[in-house]
Amino acid sequence: MTQAGEKLPLPLDGIRVLDATHIVAGPFCSMILADMGADVIKIERPGTGDLSRGRGPFIKAEDGRETSSRFLGVNRNKKSVSIDLRNARCKRAFEELVRNSDVLVDNWGSGAFRRLGLGYDHLSKINPGLVYASITGYGDSEDLSGPYSDRPANNLAIQAMSGWMEITGDPDGPPQSVGDNIGDSIPGVWTALGIVLALETRRKTGRGQYVDMAMYECMVSHIESNMNSFQATGDNPARSRDRLATAGITFRAKDGYCVLAGVRTESRMRDLWKLIGRKDLLEGDARYLAGPGMDGQFYFEHIVPAIEGWSSEIPKFEIAAKLTEIGFSMGVTQTVADLAQCPQLEARQMFVDTGDTLGGTFRGVRTPARLTACVESPAETAPTLGQHNAEILCTLGGMTADEVSELEEEGAL
């Protein structure tokens, strides 16, 4: 029993995960599991490994060696086994790994593992308690098949299909994507949750199951406020100046932009105009005092210029502090460089430093779930390709050291 003051173990301590994923969505999912204590074994192709290993930008050593920052960012706290699943001996070893594991994750596309003879129906006979999560573009269950089920997908395709791009960007321009690969990372988060939920069901029943995760559906679930609005009004939410004005007021500061996002009541708008020395706007045109329903055209042509007459000579954080004092919810636009040295993120210990496999240090972003009674998450360097072949295959995969050596010579490991 844990005594008062002792730290609790991480929630997935003792859970073994086979991570047969690549690029972002799957590795992001398994990184969350690894940060929460799971023993994650990354299953990679011999020679090339996870495709992101070959994608820049690269961190380079003085001796010419290089490593992908994209790979390092989502593969900490994992071990790597490089194994050719088309090779009969390797396939048997993989089945032994499945027998000795709790979870398998793959994101190689609809039916990819079934075509190798390693689908859930087969693997669940080897390990009835297996939780097998598959991340595909549009889902991969035969009884839930739709017209898009066999289509490949990636971040941009899914952002477009799920409605995000039609509500993002300038009203007078084309649809825009969100500037990071949320079409991958959001499905990664949902898949991690789905796995944990399936593990809880297994704890109660002893039975594993297939967890069918569609990137499309994960992203649609996060457009819920627009979907709810459509259900209420029948109006199709789209890019417009009125919508931008309703969301908040974005205006220029001396060193960037500020976003005034708090509830804009008449009394707060009065306080705003007083603060910036524009008491002349308190009388006359009532649109200067309008709340969230203000006219979009008037917002861009009059409200924003009036504020920028004051704000454009003042640093953004100073502006945010002043407007917070009078009741507004304020934000400032920050670059990635700003985030990398943000005092709030530093104070919250949101960065995790690991090695970079080249002798240096790599700084990643910590999984944000704070389990305050648990021990700290590990901070192990992302593995080199096949780094743990002998360790894993000779203990969990049923191979001998000689077999590992022979298969490495053949290029099957």
Helices and strands as residue ranges (DSSP letters): E 16-20, H 25-35, E 39-44, G 51-54, E 58-60, E 66-68, H 69-74, E 78-82, H 88-99, E 103-106, H 112-115, H 120-126, E 131-136, G 142-144, H 155-161, G 165-167, H 182-205, E 209-214, H 215-220, G 221-223, H 224-233, H 241-247, E 249-253, E 256-260, H 266-275, G 279-282, G 286-289, H 296-298, I 299-303, H 304-311, H 316-325, E 330-332, H 336-340, H 343-347, E 351-355, E 361-365, H 389-393, H 401-410
